[in-house]
Each structure stands twice: as C-alpha cells, then as structure tokens.
C-alpha cells in the first residue's frame, strides 16, 4: 500500500475519509493490518505529504492514531494533548492540517478510562496540569448524573466515560467557535468535524455520527 499523492488526496471526500478510518480500525481490531512497506512510504513522501485525515487525540500511550486506524507514513496528521482539548496552538495546527495540507476530516478522539478526565473529575492539581484539567471541567459539570457527589469521581468509570464523551462534544463546539477557518470549511462541506471514542478494552473506535 503506497502513500497518498496529491491526486489521490483530491479524490477523497470527507465521507470517504471517515470510511477509510473506519475500515482501518476494523482491520486493527481484527488484527488484519494492511500490507505496507513503511520505509518505502518514507521514501515516497520525502518530497511531500498528502494526508487525508487529521486526528486530535489524547497523549495516552494506548491511543496511537496511526496504529488504531491502521494508517501508514503520510496518511494522517496526529495532534495529541492530554484530554484531547483545544487551545490556540492546537487550533493553529489543525487549521494548517485542513486548510493548507488538505485533509478532509477532523476527528476529535476521546477514549475510555482517560486519565486526564479522571483528574478533572477529582479536581486534581499539579503544576501546569491544573490549567489543562480546568479546560475539561465544563464536561464534568455538563454530565448531570449521578447527582450524588460521592459518585462523581474517578472511581466511577461510567461517570468518567460519560464525561470523556461529553468532553469530545464540547471540544468540537470549541473548535467551531474558536476557529472561523475550520468552521467555514465545515460549512462549505470541504471538511467534516466529527467526534469518536476509542475503547481501551477492545481497540474499537465508535464514531459519533
């Protein structure tokens, strides 16, 4: 399997891009990875890159976008930060990936049992991490149940996962509101911005569509 060219990238629509990611995750889950020569792809992309998707995910060591979507060198942009939140720097990176480099879908990827989400649920404080976790707090507040405060913490994995999903939704909202560039591209159907959740127990990605 060769890396994408300018022509093959141009032929990919946002819906096709999502399908390619879904197919890749299916291969990953079934342990049937595509046959590709990564070093050949390194050489093939030396003169340029034409990825079809951008993934914003958590830094969690179990959630490598290239692996879980079974993609090769030059196929996707992978932006990573604890809790898969956005800030000015990340938004600038995402704008480059979509507007300049031509990717067709922006996936905000959360995952189950997220440590950053757990930290936000527990109101953890540690240096600069405190500021980052503060950006996840709106998702904690937005999940109404359970109302019992003793159950609204990292020990309740169902609550943690509900917050992680809500955090993806709010990150999408923040992306649209804070990046007129990406919002305009989505409005013009040049790209799609979509959320997804990765299950660390089985490797499956579920798209929020």
C-alpha positions in Angstrom: 0.0 0.0 0.0 1.5 3.3 -1.1 1.2 6.7 0.5 -1.3 9.2 -0.9 -0.5 11.5 -3.7 -1.9 14.9 -4.4 -4.3 13.3 -6.9 -5.5 10.6 -4.6 -5.9 13.0 -1.8 -8.1 15.3 -4.0 -10.4 12.3 -4.8 -11.2 11.7 -1.2 -14.3 13.3 0.2 -15.0 13.9 3.9 -17.3 10.8 3.9 -14.7 8.7 2.1 -12.1 9.8 4.7 -14.3 8.7 7.5 -14.9 5.4 5.8 -11.1 4.9 5.4 -10.7 5.4 9.1 -13.5 3.0 10.0 -12.1 0.4 7.7 -8.6 0.9 9.2 -9.9 0.5 12.7 -11.8 -2.7 11.7 -8.5 -4.1 10.4 -6.8 -3.2 13.7 -9.5 -4.8 15.8 -9.4 -8.0 13.6 -5.6 -8.0 13.6 -5.5 -7.9 9.8 -3.4 -4.8 9.2 -2.8 -3.7 5.6 0.3 -4.8 3.9 2.6 -1.8 3.6 6.3 -1.1 3.4 6.8 1.8 5.8 10.3 2.5 4.7 9.1 2.7 1.1 6.4 5.2 2.3 9.2 7.2 4.0 11.0 7.5 0.7 7.8 8.1 -1.2 6.7 11.0 1.0 10.1 12.7 1.1 9.1 15.2 -1.5 5.7 16.0 0.0 2.8 14.8 2.2 -0.9 14.4 1.2 -2.7 13.0 4.3 -6.5 12.6 4.2 -7.4 13.0 7.9 -6.4 14.9 11.0 -6.9 13.2 14.4 -6.8 15.2 17.7 -6.4 12.6 20.4 -5.1 12.2 24.0 -1.5 11.6 24.7 -2.4 8.2 26.3 0.1 5.6 25.3 -2.6 3.2 24.3 -4.2 5.6 21.8 -1.9 6.0 18.9 -4.0 7.2 16.0 -1.7 5.7 13.3 -2.0 2.3 14.9 -5.6 2.1 15.9 -6.7 3.3 12.4 -4.1 1.2 10.7 -2.5 4.0 8.7 1.0 4.4 7.3 3.5 7.2 6.8 2.0 10.3 5.4 -1.7 9.2 5.8 -2.8 11.3 8.7 -1.9 14.2 10.9 -1.9 13.2 14.6 -2.2 16.0 17.1 -2.0 14.9 20.7 -2.6 16.5 24.1 -3.9 15.2 27.4 -7.7 15.2 27.4 -7.9 15.9 23.7 -8.8 19.6 24.3 -8.0 22.6 22.1 -6.1 25.8 22.6 -4.7 28.4 20.2 -1.6 26.4 19.3 -3.5 23.2 18.6 -6.2 25.1 16.6 -3.4 26.6 14.5 -2.0 23.2 13.9 -5.5 21.9 12.9 -6.0 24.8 10.6 -2.7 24.1 8.9 -3.6 20.4 8.5 -7.0 21.1 7.0 -6.7 24.4 5.2 -3.1 24.2 4.0 -2.3 20.5 3.8 -5.8 19.4 2.6 -7.1 16.8 5.0 -10.8 16.1 4.6 -11.9 15.2 8.1 -11.0 16.4 11.6 -11.7 13.7 14.2 -11.8 14.7 17.9 -10.9 11.3 19.5 -11.6 10.7 23.2 -11.1 7.4 24.9 -12.4 5.3 27.8 -10.7 5.5 31.2 -9.0 8.7 30.3 -6.5 9.8 33.0 -6.9 13.5 32.2 -10.7 13.2 32.6 -10.3 11.3 35.8 -8.1 14.1 37.1 -10.7 16.7 36.1 -13.4 14.6 37.9 -11.2 14.5 41.0 -10.2 18.2 40.8 -6.6 17.2 40.7 -3.9 19.9 40.9 -0.3 19.6 39.7 1.7 22.4 38.2 0.7 23.3 34.7 -1.6 20.2 34.6 -4.0 22.2 36.8 -4.6 24.7 34.0 -5.1 21.9 31.4 -7.6 20.0 33.6 -9.6 23.2 34.1 -10.4 23.0 30.4 -12.1 19.6 31.0 -14.2 20.9 33.9 -17.1 22.1 31.8 -17.6 18.5 30.6 -17.7 17.3 34.2 -20.3 19.9 35.0 -22.3 19.1 31.9 -22.8 15.4 32.9 -25.8 15.6 35.3 -25.9 12.1 36.5 -25.2 10.8 39.0 -26.2 13.7 41.2 -24.7 12.1 44.3 -21.3 13.8 44.8 -19.8 10.7 46.2 -20.2 9.0 42.8 -18.9 11.9 40.7 -15.2 10.9 40.7 -12.6 8.7 39.0 -13.7 5.6 40.9 -17.0 5.6 38.9 -15.8 4.5 35.5 -19.2 5.0 33.9 -19.2 8.6 35.0 -15.6 9.0 33.8 -16.5 7.7 30.3 -19.7 9.8 30.1 -17.5 12.9 30.9 -14.9 11.8 28.3 -17.7 11.6 25.7 -19.1 15.0 26.7 -15.6 16.4 26.5 -15.3 15.3 22.9 -18.6 17.1 22.1 -17.5 20.3 23.9 -14.1 20.2 22.1 -15.9 20.1 18.8 -18.1 23.0 19.9 -14.9 24.9 20.9 -13.2 24.1 17.7 -16.1 25.6 15.7 -16.4 28.7 17.8 -12.7 29.4 18.2 -11.6 28.7 14.6 -13.6 30.6 11.9 -11.2 28.9 9.4 -12.3 25.4 10.3 -16.0 26.4 10.8 -16.1 27.9 7.3 -14.5 24.8 5.8 -17.1 22.7 7.5 -20.0 24.9 6.5 -18.8 24.7 2.9 -18.6 20.9 3.2 -14.8 20.9 2.4 -14.2 19.0 5.7 -16.2 17.3 8.3 -15.6 17.7 12.0 -16.6 14.6 13.9 -16.2 13.0 17.3 -15.2 9.5 18.2 -14.4 7.4 21.2 -11.8 4.7 21.5 -12.4 1.8 23.8 -9.1 0.8 25.5 -10.6 -2.7 26.3 -11.1 -3.9 22.8 -9.5 -1.4 20.4 -12.7 -0.3 18.8 -13.4 3.2 17.7 -17.0 4.3 17.8 -17.8 7.4 15.7 -20.4 9.9 16.9 -22.4 10.1 13.7 
